[in-house]
């Protein structure tokens, strides 16, 4: 299964990337995330980068789902990829932040895109994947659309606070 979503955020690329890659604080920004537990720093010792691992808890279809994610690609302020294996399925989520219309308004904006690919890894997952994939795609799409809306609201609110001189955040 493959899914692609994107939204335009009225803020600079660096601010948008900083928000979408702030895994330790994701639950305070994205309503659908219950909690995040950081498991390891990046391979090079920095807090976030290739090798960073964390557990993300969400409530999906009325049940708590906890997934362990790993940053497998990291190219700030442009993109990163998170990978996870759950129920015999490998998930790769590429998050891209690209400047759009530079020079317009407060510097244009930033298009955030999610490119999510799933690939069954086990025999059982391969057998049930066509059925489960069809059932899960709508639920996953709605959750990811809501995540993007939450990120947009958070980043644009913070950007407005900066522009208005309010450094207390919001």
Order of alpha helices (4+ residues) and beta strands (2+ residues): beta-alpha-alpha-beta-beta-beta-beta-beta-beta-alpha
